[in-house]
Amino acid sequence: MARLFGTDGVRGVANTELTCEMAYRLGQAAATFMGGTIIVGKDTRLSGDMLEAAASAGIMSAGGTAMLAGVIPTPAVAFLVNTLHADGGLVISASHNPPEYNGIKLFDAHGFKLPDEVEDRIEEFITSGGLEGAAARGDEDAAMLPGDKVGVTVPIEDATELYIDHAVQSVKDEGIDFSGMHIALDTGHGASSLTSPEAFRRLGAKVTVINDDYSGVDINVNCGSTHLEPLSQLMRESGADVGIAHDGDADRVILMTPEGDVIDGDFVEAVCALDMRDRGILAKNTVVSTIMCNMGLVKAMEKAGINVVQTKVGDRYVLEEMRAHGYAIGGEQSGHMILLQYNSTGDGLMTACQFLAAVVRSGKTVSEAAKVMTRYPQTLINVKVADKHALEGNKAVADEVAAVEAELGDEGRVVIRPSGTEPLIRVMVEASSADVAQSACERVAAVVEREL
């Protein structure tokens, strides 16, 4: 059976794959494994109300209190867990996925995503029927509570206000603001519609925003950080100084220059890391990224004398590395950026605020600041295979990868890995030119296809 938890919580088509029963069990698990007070937030999907009700019922059936934050970005829930001293957080969101999907992710009492071993224990709890299943098996420690012992729901009236103020103060505390700056913003019909426009306006910026309304069935649809065409058009029409796009739950951000050049997570990390170094707050002179980061980030950091640690793909692995060694900044090309000084998870609004603050301190324009890094051409080919696990130990593929890497030398690299969710082998090649990257990637992909 496939593992219940993916790289970012439990996810599936709402009401058929991610059912109310599953949400109820996850709510029970949250209160059982983390404690009695759980903050519950959701994005703007139509199924959010349904799953919120089910998850809250699960929390209450285990004797817990469901503190309802309503529609709010995922990172705001992590922030509120710490601020309100809750025992954990539960977010109902499928992030950048289409509207018919939904998901549930959990945070511990410190606002961090749960480690694999805790998720495994929760999965075992759920598959065995939750508290009801344990009671049926005669487990005296898991008896169902009588009606006068169950929990309640408590609305958090000022949830978005607390989060907005946190982001705004992170910039104002440094003695700067965004006065005179014009921001073009696409909130993707998602949760940031209620937070990011207001935060940027309070910091003095002029904000022209699109897709800040929502119907429940339009989240991420041809907009936001995974579909940048609307933001690009808005930049041309508005003449803004910078473009900003969030995904549905606003745990990531992608920016854009007035010329239409995309500033992805690698560029954001490079700019923020240099700013942190200059201010003396770059812990251990190190940044963390994944094996899929652009080689340009590594080269830019090497030139600046900053160390780069690379993890396997997934912001949870970036965070694990940061916590294990005391690093302050880590991120992914997709726009997930973790700044532990300010939050315990990827935070699209905070990342945008800190990037723009770094630009203001530098005295440069956004376009000039982004030139700190040069993107290496990158080609990715997904190869369908019969058994993705057969990649490990295949000599022909390993030999071809070694031959290509020898030819590329210091001006390129090959990354080959199985997909975490599909029967695919992902082959990625970076090189000093697009033609070289394409040719080399096709060579490796051909061997993978022949062998696997």
LINZIGI-V106224 format. One record per residue. N is the residue number from 1. RES is the residue in three letters. BURIAL is + if it has 16 or more other C-alpha atoms within 10 Angstrom, else -. Layout:
N/RES/BURIAL + N/RES/BURIAL
This chain:
1/MET/- + 2/ALA/- + 3/ARG/- + 4/LEU/- + 5/PHE/+ + 6/GLY/- + 7/THR/- + 8/ASP/+ + 9/GLY/+ + 10/VAL/+ + 11/ARG/+ + 12/GLY/+ + 13/VAL/+ + 14/ALA/+ + 15/ASN/+ + 16/THR/- + 17/GLU/- + 18/LEU/+ + 19/THR/+ + 20/CYS/+ + 21/GLU/- + 22/MET/+ + 23/ALA/+ + 24/TYR/+ + 25/ARG/+ + 26/LEU/+ + 27/GLY/+ + 28/GLN/+ + 29/ALA/+ + 30/ALA/+ + 31/ALA/+ + 32/THR/+ + 33/PHE/- + 34/MET/+ + 35/GLY/+ + 36/GLY/+ + 37/THR/+ + 38/ILE/+ + 39/ILE/+ + 40/VAL/+ + 41/GLY/+ + 42/LYS/+ + 43/ASP/+ + 44/THR/+ + 45/ARG/+ + 46/LEU/+ + 47/SER/+ + 48/GLY/+ + 49/ASP/+ + 50/MET/- + 51/LEU/+ + 52/GLU/+ + 53/ALA/+ + 54/ALA/+ + 55/ALA/+ + 56/SER/+ + 57/ALA/+ + 58/GLY/+ + 59/ILE/+ + 60/MET/+ + 61/SER/+ + 62/ALA/+ + 63/GLY/+ + 64/GLY/+ + 65/THR/+ + 66/ALA/+ + 67/MET/+ + 68/LEU/+ + 69/ALA/+ + 70/GLY/+ + 71/VAL/+ + 72/ILE/+ + 73/PRO/+ + 74/THR/+ + 75/PRO/+ + 76/ALA/+ + 77/VAL/+ + 78/ALA/+ + 79/PHE/+ + 80/LEU/+ + 81/VAL/+ + 82/ASN/+ + 83/THR/- + 84/LEU/- + 85/HIS/- + 86/ALA/+ + 87/ASP/+ + 88/GLY/+ + 89/GLY/+ + 90/LEU/+ + 91/VAL/+ + 92/ILE/+ + 93/SER/+ + 94/ALA/+ + 95/SER/+ + 96/HIS/+ + 97/ASN/+ + 98/PRO/+ + 99/PRO/+ + 100/GLU/+ + 101/TYR/+ + 102/ASN/+ + 103/GLY/+ + 104/ILE/+ + 105/LYS/+ + 106/LEU/+ + 107/PHE/+ + 108/ASP/+ + 109/ALA/+ + 110/HIS/+ + 111/GLY/+ + 112/PHE/+ + 113/LYS/+ + 114/LEU/+ + 115/PRO/- + 116/ASP/- + 117/GLU/- + 118/VAL/- + 119/GLU/+ + 120/ASP/- + 121/ARG/- + 122/ILE/+ + 123/GLU/+ + 124/GLU/- + 125/PHE/+ + 126/ILE/+ + 127/THR/- + 128/SER/- + 129/GLY/- + 130/GLY/+ + 131/LEU/+ + 132/GLU/- + 133/GLY/+ + 134/ALA/+ + 135/ALA/- + 136/ALA/- + 137/ARG/- + 138/GLY/- + 139/ASP/- + 140/GLU/- + 141/ASP/- + 142/ALA/+ + 143/ALA/+ + 144/MET/+ + 145/LEU/- + 146/PRO/- + 147/GLY/- + 148/ASP/- + 149/LYS/- + 150/VAL/+ + 151/GLY/+ + 152/VAL/+ + 153/THR/+ + 154/VAL/- + 155/PRO/- + 156/ILE/- + 157/GLU/- + 158/ASP/- + 159/ALA/+ + 160/THR/+ + 161/GLU/- + 162/LEU/- + 163/TYR/+ + 164/ILE/+ + 165/ASP/- + 166/HIS/+ + 167/ALA/+ + 168/VAL/+ + 169/GLN/- + 170/SER/+ + 171/VAL/+ + 172/LYS/- + 173/ASP/- + 174/GLU/- + 175/GLY/- + 176/ILE/- + 177/ASP/+ + 178/PHE/+ + 179/SER/- + 180/GLY/- + 181/MET/+ + 182/HIS/+ + 183/ILE/+ + 184/ALA/+ + 185/LEU/+ + 186/ASP/+ + 187/THR/+ + 188/GLY/+ + 189/HIS/+ + 190/GLY/+ + 191/ALA/+ + 192/SER/+ + 193/SER/+ + 194/LEU/+ + 195/THR/+ + 196/SER/+ + 197/PRO/+ + 198/GLU/+ + 199/ALA/+ + 200/PHE/+ + 201/ARG/+ + 202/ARG/+ + 203/LEU/+ + 204/GLY/- + 205/ALA/+ + 206/LYS/+ + 207/VAL/+ + 208/THR/+ + 209/VAL/+ + 210/ILE/+ + 211/ASN/+ + 212/ASP/+ + 213/ASP/+ + 214/TYR/+ + 215/SER/- + 216/GLY/+ + 217/VAL/- + 218/ASP/+ + 219/ILE/+ + 220/ASN/+ + 221/VAL/+ + 222/ASN/- + 223/CYS/+ + 224/GLY/+ + 225/SER/+ + 226/THR/+ + 227/HIS/+ + 228/LEU/+ + 229/GLU/- + 230/PRO/+ + 231/LEU/+ + 232/SER/+ + 233/GLN/- + 234/LEU/+ + 235/MET/+ + 236/ARG/- + 237/GLU/- + 238/SER/- + 239/GLY/- + 240/ALA/+ + 241/ASP/+ + 242/VAL/+ + 243/GLY/+ + 244/ILE/+ + 245/ALA/+ + 246/HIS/+ + 247/ASP/+ + 248/GLY/+ + 249/ASP/+ + 250/ALA/+ + 251/ASP/+ + 252/ARG/+ + 253/VAL/+ + 254/ILE/+ + 255/LEU/+ + 256/MET/+ + 257/THR/+ + 258/PRO/+ + 259/GLU/- + 260/GLY/+ + 261/ASP/- + 262/VAL/+ + 263/ILE/+ + 264/ASP/+ + 265/GLY/+ + 266/ASP/+ + 267/PHE/+ + 268/VAL/+ + 269/GLU/+ + 270/ALA/+ + 271/VAL/+ + 272/CYS/+ + 273/ALA/+ + 274/LEU/+ + 275/ASP/+ + 276/MET/+ + 277/ARG/+ + 278/ASP/- + 279/ARG/- + 280/GLY/- + 281/ILE/- + 282/LEU/+ + 283/ALA/+ + 284/LYS/- + 285/ASN/+ + 286/THR/+ + 287/VAL/+ + 288/VAL/+ + 289/SER/+ + 290/THR/+ + 291/ILE/+ + 292/MET/+ + 293/CYS/+ + 294/ASN/+ + 295/MET/+ + 296/GLY/+ + 297/LEU/+ + 298/VAL/+ + 299/LYS/+ + 300/ALA/+ + 301/MET/+ + 302/GLU/- + 303/LYS/- + 304/ALA/- + 305/GLY/- + 306/ILE/+ + 307/ASN/- + 308/VAL/+ + 309/VAL/+ + 310/GLN/+ + 311/THR/+ + 312/LYS/- + 313/VAL/+ + 314/GLY/+ + 315/ASP/+ + 316/ARG/+ + 317/TYR/+ + 318/VAL/+ + 319/LEU/+ + 320/GLU/- + 321/GLU/+ + 322/MET/+ + 323/ARG/- + 324/ALA/- + 325/HIS/- + 326/GLY/- + 327/TYR/+ + 328/ALA/+ + 329/ILE/+ + 330/GLY/+ + 331/GLY/+ + 332/GLU/+ + 333/GLN/+ + 334/SER/+ + 335/GLY/+ + 336/HIS/+ + 337/MET/+ + 338/ILE/+ + 339/LEU/+ + 340/LEU/+ + 341/GLN/- + 342/TYR/+ + 343/ASN/+ + 344/SER/+ + 345/THR/+ + 346/GLY/+ + 347/ASP/+ + 348/GLY/+ + 349/LEU/+ + 350/MET/+ + 351/THR/+ + 352/ALA/+ + 353/CYS/+ + 354/GLN/+ + 355/PHE/+ + 356/LEU/+ + 357/ALA/+ + 358/ALA/+ + 359/VAL/+ + 360/VAL/+ + 361/ARG/- + 362/SER/- + 363/GLY/- + 364/LYS/- + 365/THR/- + 366/VAL/+ + 367/SER/+ + 368/GLU/- + 369/ALA/+ + 370/ALA/+ + 371/LYS/- + 372/VAL/+ + 373/MET/+ + 374/THR/- + 375/ARG/+ + 376/TYR/+ + 377/PRO/+ + 378/GLN/+ + 379/THR/+ + 380/LEU/+ + 381/ILE/+ + 382/ASN/+ + 383/VAL/+ + 384/LYS/+ + 385/VAL/+ + 386/ALA/- + 387/ASP/- + 388/LYS/+ + 389/HIS/+ + 390/ALA/- + 391/LEU/+ + 392/GLU/- + 393/GLY/- + 394/ASN/- + 395/LYS/- + 396/ALA/- + 397/VAL/+ + 398/ALA/+ + 399/ASP/- + 400/GLU/+ + 401/VAL/+ + 402/ALA/- + 403/ALA/- + 404/VAL/+ + 405/GLU/+ + 406/ALA/- + 407/GLU/- + 408/LEU/+ + 409/GLY/- + 410/ASP/- + 411/GLU/- + 412/GLY/+ + 413/ARG/+ + 414/VAL/+ + 415/VAL/- + 416/ILE/+ + 417/ARG/+ + 418/PRO/+ + 419/SER/- + 420/GLY/- + 421/THR/- + 422/GLU/- + 423/PRO/+ + 424/LEU/+ + 425/ILE/+ + 426/ARG/+ + 427/VAL/+ + 428/MET/+ + 429/VAL/+ + 430/GLU/+ + 431/ALA/+ + 432/SER/+ + 433/SER/- + 434/ALA/- + 435/ASP/- + 436/VAL/+ + 437/ALA/+ + 438/GLN/+ + 439/SER/- + 440/ALA/+ + 441/CYS/+ + 442/GLU/+ + 443/ARG/- + 444/VAL/+ + 445/ALA/+ + 446/ALA/- + 447/VAL/+ + 448/VAL/+ + 449/GLU/- + 450/ARG/- + 451/GLU/- + 452/LEU/+
